[in-house]
Amino acid sequence: MLKIKVASANPAKINAVASAFAQLFPAEPLEVQGIAVPSGVADQPMSSDETLSGAMNRVAELANIQADYRVAIEAGLDGDFTFAWMVIEHQGKIGKARSASLMLPPAALLQLQQGKELGDVMDAMFDQTNVKQKGGAIALLTQDKLSRSSVYHQALILAMIPFLNPALF
């Protein structure tokens, strides 16, 4: 059984990891567990570098927990866009990838620059509750054509490239 620890208690992130690993290892039984750990960065990272640091910090927080794979997903901003870094640790090696980016409305960006968190901003803009643990800003802005988990799914598979091709890495 593959043991996968996710550096988050957020169901959207845990579901994305479970879905991606199920696609990568269809014959393997999986145990996917989310564990809330600190990112060591702002609740709303405002740059790609800060966002990557948050994901790397989250994976490091899981270092002493028994697992085959340790996974962190950290969402943040890069200019006018939101995206997320995926970081996966396996046997001391790191794989990473960025998710697709999406434009944010100017009114949302203004609130983020004033210190608010994207999930809270989207909740207010769309009269929702706790969207960050559901489809996220992605679902709201694509009118449910995509979700946070579906976009993260693809990026998680890309972050697995070093482990799928170990001779190349």
PyMOL commands that place a pseudoatom at each C-alpha (Angstrom):
pseudoatom trace, name=CA, resn=MET, resi=1, chain=A, elem=C, hetatm=0, pos=[0.000, 0.000, 0.000]
pseudoatom trace, name=CA, resn=LEU, resi=2, chain=A, elem=C, hetatm=0, pos=[1.315, 3.422, -0.955]
pseudoatom trace, name=CA, resn=LYS, resi=3, chain=A, elem=C, hetatm=0, pos=[1.218, 5.837, 1.963]
pseudoatom trace, name=CA, resn=ILE, resi=4, chain=A, elem=C, hetatm=0, pos=[0.809, 9.438, 0.845]
pseudoatom trace, name=CA, resn=LYS, resi=5, chain=A, elem=C, hetatm=0, pos=[0.812, 12.303, 3.307]
pseudoatom trace, name=CA, resn=VAL, resi=6, chain=A, elem=C, hetatm=0, pos=[-0.606, 15.639, 2.200]
pseudoatom trace, name=CA, resn=ALA, resi=7, chain=A, elem=C, hetatm=0, pos=[0.608, 18.753, 4.014]
pseudoatom trace, name=CA, resn=SER, resi=8, chain=A, elem=C, hetatm=0, pos=[-2.906, 20.137, 4.405]
pseudoatom trace, name=CA, resn=ALA, resi=9, chain=A, elem=C, hetatm=0, pos=[-6.287, 19.385, 5.937]
pseudoatom trace, name=CA, resn=ASN, resi=10, chain=A, elem=C, hetatm=0, pos=[-8.024, 21.056, 2.959]
pseudoatom trace, name=CA, resn=PRO, resi=11, chain=A, elem=C, hetatm=0, pos=[-10.338, 18.519, 1.252]
pseudoatom trace, name=CA, resn=ALA, resi=12, chain=A, elem=C, hetatm=0, pos=[-9.810, 20.078, -2.204]
pseudoatom trace, name=CA, resn=LYS, resi=13, chain=A, elem=C, hetatm=0, pos=[-6.060, 19.481, -1.941]
pseudoatom trace, name=CA, resn=ILE, resi=14, chain=A, elem=C, hetatm=0, pos=[-6.380, 16.000, -0.442]
pseudoatom trace, name=CA, resn=ASN, resi=15, chain=A, elem=C, hetatm=0, pos=[-8.868, 14.969, -3.148]
pseudoatom trace, name=CA, resn=ALA, resi=16, chain=A, elem=C, hetatm=0, pos=[-6.571, 16.267, -5.894]
pseudoatom trace, name=CA, resn=VAL, resi=17, chain=A, elem=C, hetatm=0, pos=[-3.669, 14.211, -4.503]
pseudoatom trace, name=CA, resn=ALA, resi=18, chain=A, elem=C, hetatm=0, pos=[-5.818, 11.085, -4.163]
pseudoatom trace, name=CA, resn=SER, resi=19, chain=A, elem=C, hetatm=0, pos=[-7.105, 11.475, -7.729]
pseudoatom trace, name=CA, resn=ALA, resi=20, chain=A, elem=C, hetatm=0, pos=[-3.664, 12.069, -9.269]
pseudoatom trace, name=CA, resn=PHE, resi=21, chain=A, elem=C, hetatm=0, pos=[-2.025, 9.175, -7.436]
pseudoatom trace, name=CA, resn=ALA, resi=22, chain=A, elem=C, hetatm=0, pos=[-4.919, 6.849, -8.306]
pseudoatom trace, name=CA, resn=GLN, resi=23, chain=A, elem=C, hetatm=0, pos=[-4.342, 7.674, -11.971]
pseudoatom trace, name=CA, resn=LEU, resi=24, chain=A, elem=C, hetatm=0, pos=[-0.578, 7.161, -11.663]
pseudoatom trace, name=CA, resn=PHE, resi=25, chain=A, elem=C, hetatm=0, pos=[-0.792, 3.932, -9.662]
pseudoatom trace, name=CA, resn=PRO, resi=26, chain=A, elem=C, hetatm=0, pos=[-4.083, 2.276, -10.685]
pseudoatom trace, name=CA, resn=ALA, resi=27, chain=A, elem=C, hetatm=0, pos=[-3.108, -1.181, -9.366]
pseudoatom trace, name=CA, resn=GLU, resi=28, chain=A, elem=C, hetatm=0, pos=[-1.864, 0.078, -5.987]
pseudoatom trace, name=CA, resn=PRO, resi=29, chain=A, elem=C, hetatm=0, pos=[-4.032, 0.527, -2.931]
pseudoatom trace, name=CA, resn=LEU, resi=30, chain=A, elem=C, hetatm=0, pos=[-3.533, 4.037, -1.598]
pseudoatom trace, name=CA, resn=GLU, resi=31, chain=A, elem=C, hetatm=0, pos=[-3.680, 5.553, 1.857]
pseudoatom trace, name=CA, resn=VAL, resi=32, chain=A, elem=C, hetatm=0, pos=[-3.935, 9.327, 1.473]
pseudoatom trace, name=CA, resn=GLN, resi=33, chain=A, elem=C, hetatm=0, pos=[-3.951, 11.370, 4.675]
pseudoatom trace, name=CA, resn=GLY, resi=34, chain=A, elem=C, hetatm=0, pos=[-4.023, 15.112, 5.125]
pseudoatom trace, name=CA, resn=ILE, resi=35, chain=A, elem=C, hetatm=0, pos=[-2.104, 16.697, 7.986]
pseudoatom trace, name=CA, resn=ALA, resi=36, chain=A, elem=C, hetatm=0, pos=[-2.364, 20.406, 8.763]
pseudoatom trace, name=CA, resn=VAL, resi=37, chain=A, elem=C, hetatm=0, pos=[1.131, 21.907, 8.945]
pseudoatom trace, name=CA, resn=PRO, resi=38, chain=A, elem=C, hetatm=0, pos=[2.388, 25.514, 8.835]
pseudoatom trace, name=CA, resn=SER, resi=39, chain=A, elem=C, hetatm=0, pos=[3.674, 26.992, 5.586]
pseudoatom trace, name=CA, resn=GLY, resi=40, chain=A, elem=C, hetatm=0, pos=[6.032, 29.478, 7.203]
pseudoatom trace, name=CA, resn=VAL, resi=41, chain=A, elem=C, hetatm=0, pos=[4.832, 32.148, 4.757]
pseudoatom trace, name=CA, resn=ALA, resi=42, chain=A, elem=C, hetatm=0, pos=[1.923, 34.602, 4.705]
pseudoatom trace, name=CA, resn=ASP, resi=43, chain=A, elem=C, hetatm=0, pos=[-1.584, 33.125, 4.570]
pseudoatom trace, name=CA, resn=GLN, resi=44, chain=A, elem=C, hetatm=0, pos=[-1.807, 34.702, 1.107]
pseudoatom trace, name=CA, resn=PRO, resi=45, chain=A, elem=C, hetatm=0, pos=[1.575, 34.388, -0.619]
pseudoatom trace, name=CA, resn=MET, resi=46, chain=A, elem=C, hetatm=0, pos=[2.045, 37.332, -2.980]
pseudoatom trace, name=CA, resn=SER, resi=47, chain=A, elem=C, hetatm=0, pos=[4.778, 35.991, -5.315]
pseudoatom trace, name=CA, resn=SER, resi=48, chain=A, elem=C, hetatm=0, pos=[5.840, 32.772, -6.991]
pseudoatom trace, name=CA, resn=ASP, resi=49, chain=A, elem=C, hetatm=0, pos=[8.962, 32.564, -4.806]
pseudoatom trace, name=CA, resn=GLU, resi=50, chain=A, elem=C, hetatm=0, pos=[6.987, 33.010, -1.586]
pseudoatom trace, name=CA, resn=THR, resi=51, chain=A, elem=C, hetatm=0, pos=[4.451, 30.422, -2.752]
pseudoatom trace, name=CA, resn=LEU, resi=52, chain=A, elem=C, hetatm=0, pos=[7.168, 27.881, -3.590]
pseudoatom trace, name=CA, resn=SER, resi=53, chain=A, elem=C, hetatm=0, pos=[8.790, 28.497, -0.203]
pseudoatom trace, name=CA, resn=GLY, resi=54, chain=A, elem=C, hetatm=0, pos=[5.474, 27.745, 1.472]
pseudoatom trace, name=CA, resn=ALA, resi=55, chain=A, elem=C, hetatm=0, pos=[5.142, 24.434, -0.380]
pseudoatom trace, name=CA, resn=MET, resi=56, chain=A, elem=C, hetatm=0, pos=[8.748, 23.452, 0.363]
pseudoatom trace, name=CA, resn=ASN, resi=57, chain=A, elem=C, hetatm=0, pos=[8.267, 24.339, 4.047]
pseudoatom trace, name=CA, resn=ARG, resi=58, chain=A, elem=C, hetatm=0, pos=[5.104, 22.261, 4.234]
pseudoatom trace, name=CA, resn=VAL, resi=59, chain=A, elem=C, hetatm=0, pos=[6.853, 19.194, 2.764]
pseudoatom trace, name=CA, resn=ALA, resi=60, chain=A, elem=C, hetatm=0, pos=[9.729, 19.667, 5.215]
pseudoatom trace, name=CA, resn=GLU, resi=61, chain=A, elem=C, hetatm=0, pos=[7.212, 19.685, 8.091]
pseudoatom trace, name=CA, resn=LEU, resi=62, chain=A, elem=C, hetatm=0, pos=[6.263, 16.122, 7.097]
pseudoatom trace, name=CA, resn=ALA, resi=63, chain=A, elem=C, hetatm=0, pos=[9.874, 14.862, 7.035]
pseudoatom trace, name=CA, resn=ASN, resi=64, chain=A, elem=C, hetatm=0, pos=[9.572, 12.783, 10.210]
pseudoatom trace, name=CA, resn=ILE, resi=65, chain=A, elem=C, hetatm=0, pos=[6.234, 11.222, 9.293]
pseudoatom trace, name=CA, resn=GLN, resi=66, chain=A, elem=C, hetatm=0, pos=[6.303, 7.765, 7.703]
pseudoatom trace, name=CA, resn=ALA, resi=67, chain=A, elem=C, hetatm=0, pos=[5.199, 7.980, 4.073]
pseudoatom trace, name=CA, resn=ASP, resi=68, chain=A, elem=C, hetatm=0, pos=[6.113, 6.840, 0.586]
pseudoatom trace, name=CA, resn=TYR, resi=69, chain=A, elem=C, hetatm=0, pos=[5.284, 10.290, -0.778]
pseudoatom trace, name=CA, resn=ARG, resi=70, chain=A, elem=C, hetatm=0, pos=[4.916, 13.631, 0.961]
pseudoatom trace, name=CA, resn=VAL, resi=71, chain=A, elem=C, hetatm=0, pos=[2.933, 16.234, -0.965]
pseudoatom trace, name=CA, resn=ALA, resi=72, chain=A, elem=C, hetatm=0, pos=[2.389, 19.957, -0.513]
pseudoatom trace, name=CA, resn=ILE, resi=73, chain=A, elem=C, hetatm=0, pos=[0.210, 22.304, -2.521]
pseudoatom trace, name=CA, resn=GLU, resi=74, chain=A, elem=C, hetatm=0, pos=[0.599, 26.025, -1.891]
pseudoatom trace, name=CA, resn=ALA, resi=75, chain=A, elem=C, hetatm=0, pos=[-1.601, 28.522, -3.702]
pseudoatom trace, name=CA, resn=GLY, resi=76, chain=A, elem=C, hetatm=0, pos=[-0.483, 32.092, -4.223]
pseudoatom trace, name=CA, resn=LEU, resi=77, chain=A, elem=C, hetatm=0, pos=[-0.270, 35.081, -6.521]
pseudoatom trace, name=CA, resn=ASP, resi=78, chain=A, elem=C, hetatm=0, pos=[2.075, 35.931, -9.354]
pseudoatom trace, name=CA, resn=GLY, resi=79, chain=A, elem=C, hetatm=0, pos=[1.248, 39.419, -10.576]
pseudoatom trace, name=CA, resn=ASP, resi=80, chain=A, elem=C, hetatm=0, pos=[-2.404, 39.485, -11.652]
pseudoatom trace, name=CA, resn=PHE, resi=81, chain=A, elem=C, hetatm=0, pos=[-2.686, 35.686, -11.571]
pseudoatom trace, name=CA, resn=THR, resi=82, chain=A, elem=C, hetatm=0, pos=[-3.334, 33.020, -8.988]
pseudoatom trace, name=CA, resn=PHE, resi=83, chain=A, elem=C, hetatm=0, pos=[-1.785, 29.556, -9.248]
pseudoatom trace, name=CA, resn=ALA, resi=84, chain=A, elem=C, hetatm=0, pos=[-0.300, 26.893, -6.980]
pseudoatom trace, name=CA, resn=TRP, resi=85, chain=A, elem=C, hetatm=0, pos=[3.032, 25.140, -6.532]
pseudoatom trace, name=CA, resn=MET, resi=86, chain=A, elem=C, hetatm=0, pos=[3.006, 21.343, -6.136]
pseudoatom trace, name=CA, resn=VAL, resi=87, chain=A, elem=C, hetatm=0, pos=[5.985, 19.861, -4.277]
pseudoatom trace, name=CA, resn=ILE, resi=88, chain=A, elem=C, hetatm=0, pos=[6.368, 16.110, -3.862]
pseudoatom trace, name=CA, resn=GLU, resi=89, chain=A, elem=C, hetatm=0, pos=[9.090, 14.404, -1.836]
pseudoatom trace, name=CA, resn=HIS, resi=90, chain=A, elem=C, hetatm=0, pos=[9.915, 10.717, -2.349]
pseudoatom trace, name=CA, resn=GLN, resi=91, chain=A, elem=C, hetatm=0, pos=[12.986, 8.979, -0.964]
pseudoatom trace, name=CA, resn=GLY, resi=92, chain=A, elem=C, hetatm=0, pos=[14.774, 12.271, -0.408]
pseudoatom trace, name=CA, resn=LYS, resi=93, chain=A, elem=C, hetatm=0, pos=[14.173, 13.595, -3.926]
pseudoatom trace, name=CA, resn=ILE, resi=94, chain=A, elem=C, hetatm=0, pos=[11.893, 16.487, -4.860]
pseudoatom trace, name=CA, resn=GLY, resi=95, chain=A, elem=C, hetatm=0, pos=[9.514, 16.886, -7.786]
pseudoatom trace, name=CA, resn=LYS, resi=96, chain=A, elem=C, hetatm=0, pos=[7.718, 20.154, -8.366]
pseudoatom trace, name=CA, resn=ALA, resi=97, chain=A, elem=C, hetatm=0, pos=[5.396, 21.835, -10.837]
pseudoatom trace, name=CA, resn=ARG, resi=98, chain=A, elem=C, hetatm=0, pos=[3.182, 24.903, -11.098]
pseudoatom trace, name=CA, resn=SER, resi=99, chain=A, elem=C, hetatm=0, pos=[-0.515, 24.662, -11.793]
pseudoatom trace, name=CA, resn=ALA, resi=100, chain=A, elem=C, hetatm=0, pos=[-2.214, 26.567, -14.538]
pseudoatom trace, name=CA, resn=SER, resi=101, chain=A, elem=C, hetatm=0, pos=[-2.599, 30.265, -13.749]
pseudoatom trace, name=CA, resn=LEU, resi=102, chain=A, elem=C, hetatm=0, pos=[-5.815, 32.220, -13.886]
pseudoatom trace, name=CA, resn=MET, resi=103, chain=A, elem=C, hetatm=0, pos=[-6.521, 35.921, -14.027]
pseudoatom trace, name=CA, resn=LEU, resi=104, chain=A, elem=C, hetatm=0, pos=[-8.220, 37.480, -11.065]
pseudoatom trace, name=CA, resn=PRO, resi=105, chain=A, elem=C, hetatm=0, pos=[-10.725, 40.329, -11.295]
pseudoatom trace, name=CA, resn=PRO, resi=106, chain=A, elem=C, hetatm=0, pos=[-9.207, 43.742, -10.497]
pseudoatom trace, name=CA, resn=ALA, resi=107, chain=A, elem=C, hetatm=0, pos=[-11.521, 44.141, -7.484]
pseudoatom trace, name=CA, resn=ALA, resi=108, chain=A, elem=C, hetatm=0, pos=[-10.198, 40.864, -6.048]
pseudoatom trace, name=CA, resn=LEU, resi=109, chain=A, elem=C, hetatm=0, pos=[-6.578, 41.868, -6.627]
pseudoatom trace, name=CA, resn=LEU, resi=110, chain=A, elem=C, hetatm=0, pos=[-7.146, 45.142, -4.813]
pseudoatom trace, name=CA, resn=GLN, resi=111, chain=A, elem=C, hetatm=0, pos=[-8.475, 43.314, -1.755]
pseudoatom trace, name=CA, resn=LEU, resi=112, chain=A, elem=C, hetatm=0, pos=[-5.566, 40.847, -1.829]
pseudoatom trace, name=CA, resn=GLN, resi=113, chain=A, elem=C, hetatm=0, pos=[-3.100, 43.738, -1.904]
pseudoatom trace, name=CA, resn=GLN, resi=114, chain=A, elem=C, hetatm=0, pos=[-4.867, 45.056, 1.211]
pseudoatom trace, name=CA, resn=GLY, resi=115, chain=A, elem=C, hetatm=0, pos=[-4.048, 41.819, 3.045]
pseudoatom trace, name=CA, resn=LYS, resi=116, chain=A, elem=C, hetatm=0, pos=[-7.121, 39.671, 2.509]
pseudoatom trace, name=CA, resn=GLU, resi=117, chain=A, elem=C, hetatm=0, pos=[-6.949, 35.987, 1.560]
pseudoatom trace, name=CA, resn=LEU, resi=118, chain=A, elem=C, hetatm=0, pos=[-8.250, 34.871, -1.857]
pseudoatom trace, name=CA, resn=GLY, resi=119, chain=A, elem=C, hetatm=0, pos=[-10.774, 32.389, -0.462]
pseudoatom trace, name=CA, resn=ASP, resi=120, chain=A, elem=C, hetatm=0, pos=[-12.348, 35.067, 1.708]
pseudoatom trace, name=CA, resn=VAL, resi=121, chain=A, elem=C, hetatm=0, pos=[-12.426, 37.527, -1.197]
pseudoatom trace, name=CA, resn=MET, resi=122, chain=A, elem=C, hetatm=0, pos=[-14.105, 34.966, -3.484]
pseudoatom trace, name=CA, resn=ASP, resi=123, chain=A, elem=C, hetatm=0, pos=[-16.617, 34.050, -0.762]
pseudoatom trace, name=CA, resn=ALA, resi=124, chain=A, elem=C, hetatm=0, pos=[-17.652, 37.711, -0.534]
pseudoatom trace, name=CA, resn=MET, resi=125, chain=A, elem=C, hetatm=0, pos=[-17.646, 38.359, -4.305]
pseudoatom trace, name=CA, resn=PHE, resi=126, chain=A, elem=C, hetatm=0, pos=[-19.789, 35.314, -5.096]
pseudoatom trace, name=CA, resn=ASP, resi=127, chain=A, elem=C, hetatm=0, pos=[-21.835, 35.127, -1.861]
pseudoatom trace, name=CA, resn=GLN, resi=128, chain=A, elem=C, hetatm=0, pos=[-20.324, 31.732, -0.974]
pseudoatom trace, name=CA, resn=THR, resi=129, chain=A, elem=C, hetatm=0, pos=[-18.966, 30.084, 2.156]
pseudoatom trace, name=CA, resn=ASN, resi=130, chain=A, elem=C, hetatm=0, pos=[-15.547, 28.405, 2.433]
pseudoatom trace, name=CA, resn=VAL, resi=131, chain=A, elem=C, hetatm=0, pos=[-14.998, 28.139, -1.327]
pseudoatom trace, name=CA, resn=LYS, resi=132, chain=A, elem=C, hetatm=0, pos=[-11.284, 27.383, -0.830]
pseudoatom trace, name=CA, resn=GLN, resi=133, chain=A, elem=C, hetatm=0, pos=[-12.181, 23.941, 0.508]
pseudoatom trace, name=CA, resn=LYS, resi=134, chain=A, elem=C, hetatm=0, pos=[-14.517, 23.321, -2.426]
pseudoatom trace, name=CA, resn=GLY, resi=135, chain=A, elem=C, hetatm=0, pos=[-14.021, 24.287, -6.067]
pseudoatom trace, name=CA, resn=GLY, resi=136, chain=A, elem=C, hetatm=0, pos=[-12.032, 27.415, -5.238]
pseudoatom trace, name=CA, resn=ALA, resi=137, chain=A, elem=C, hetatm=0, pos=[-11.742, 30.618, -7.212]
pseudoatom trace, name=CA, resn=ILE, resi=138, chain=A, elem=C, hetatm=0, pos=[-11.165, 28.396, -10.249]
pseudoatom trace, name=CA, resn=ALA, resi=139, chain=A, elem=C, hetatm=0, pos=[-14.683, 26.936, -10.094]
pseudoatom trace, name=CA, resn=LEU, resi=140, chain=A, elem=C, hetatm=0, pos=[-16.303, 30.296, -9.478]
pseudoatom trace, name=CA, resn=LEU, resi=141, chain=A, elem=C, hetatm=0, pos=[-14.451, 32.103, -12.264]
pseudoatom trace, name=CA, resn=THR, resi=142, chain=A, elem=C, hetatm=0, pos=[-14.862, 29.268, -14.831]
pseudoatom trace, name=CA, resn=GLN, resi=143, chain=A, elem=C, hetatm=0, pos=[-18.553, 28.854, -13.963]
pseudoatom trace, name=CA, resn=ASP, resi=144, chain=A, elem=C, hetatm=0, pos=[-17.797, 25.322, -12.653]
pseudoatom trace, name=CA, resn=LYS, resi=145, chain=A, elem=C, hetatm=0, pos=[-16.055, 24.166, -15.857]
pseudoatom trace, name=CA, resn=LEU, resi=146, chain=A, elem=C, hetatm=0, pos=[-12.925, 23.507, -13.771]
pseudoatom trace, name=CA, resn=SER, resi=147, chain=A, elem=C, hetatm=0, pos=[-12.299, 23.086, -10.061]
pseudoatom trace, name=CA, resn=ARG, resi=148, chain=A, elem=C, hetatm=0, pos=[-9.367, 23.625, -7.771]
pseudoatom trace, name=CA, resn=SER, resi=149, chain=A, elem=C, hetatm=0, pos=[-8.908, 19.839, -7.521]
pseudoatom trace, name=CA, resn=SER, resi=150, chain=A, elem=C, hetatm=0, pos=[-9.078, 19.279, -11.295]
pseudoatom trace, name=CA, resn=VAL, resi=151, chain=A, elem=C, hetatm=0, pos=[-6.423, 21.901, -12.006]
pseudoatom trace, name=CA, resn=TYR, resi=152, chain=A, elem=C, hetatm=0, pos=[-4.196, 20.609, -9.200]
pseudoatom trace, name=CA, resn=HIS, resi=153, chain=A, elem=C, hetatm=0, pos=[-4.602, 17.025, -10.487]
pseudoatom trace, name=CA, resn=GLN, resi=154, chain=A, elem=C, hetatm=0, pos=[-2.730, 17.811, -13.699]
pseudoatom trace, name=CA, resn=ALA, resi=155, chain=A, elem=C, hetatm=0, pos=[0.043, 19.739, -11.951]
pseudoatom trace, name=CA, resn=LEU, resi=156, chain=A, elem=C, hetatm=0, pos=[0.539, 16.924, -9.433]
pseudoatom trace, name=CA, resn=ILE, resi=157, chain=A, elem=C, hetatm=0, pos=[1.115, 14.462, -12.267]
pseudoatom trace, name=CA, resn=LEU, resi=158, chain=A, elem=C, hetatm=0, pos=[3.654, 16.890, -13.752]
pseudoatom trace, name=CA, resn=ALA, resi=159, chain=A, elem=C, hetatm=0, pos=[5.403, 17.125, -10.364]
pseudoatom trace, name=CA, resn=MET, resi=160, chain=A, elem=C, hetatm=0, pos=[5.757, 13.329, -10.424]
pseudoatom trace, name=CA, resn=ILE, resi=161, chain=A, elem=C, hetatm=0, pos=[7.908, 13.370, -13.587]
pseudoatom trace, name=CA, resn=PRO, resi=162, chain=A, elem=C, hetatm=0, pos=[11.220, 12.828, -11.723]
pseudoatom trace, name=CA, resn=PHE, resi=163, chain=A, elem=C, hetatm=0, pos=[9.768, 9.744, -10.003]
pseudoatom trace, name=CA, resn=LEU, resi=164, chain=A, elem=C, hetatm=0, pos=[8.209, 8.350, -13.167]
pseudoatom trace, name=CA, resn=ASN, resi=165, chain=A, elem=C, hetatm=0, pos=[11.550, 8.775, -14.984]
pseudoatom trace, name=CA, resn=PRO, resi=166, chain=A, elem=C, hetatm=0, pos=[14.176, 8.218, -12.261]
pseudoatom trace, name=CA, resn=ALA, resi=167, chain=A, elem=C, hetatm=0, pos=[16.985, 7.444, -14.728]
pseudoatom trace, name=CA, resn=LEU, resi=168, chain=A, elem=C, hetatm=0, pos=[16.631, 10.952, -16.149]
pseudoatom trace, name=CA, resn=PHE, resi=169, chain=A, elem=C, hetatm=0, pos=[16.713, 12.690, -12.772]
for i in range(1, 169): cmd.bond("trace and resi %d" % i, "trace and resi %d" % (i + 1))
show_as sticks, trace
zoom trace
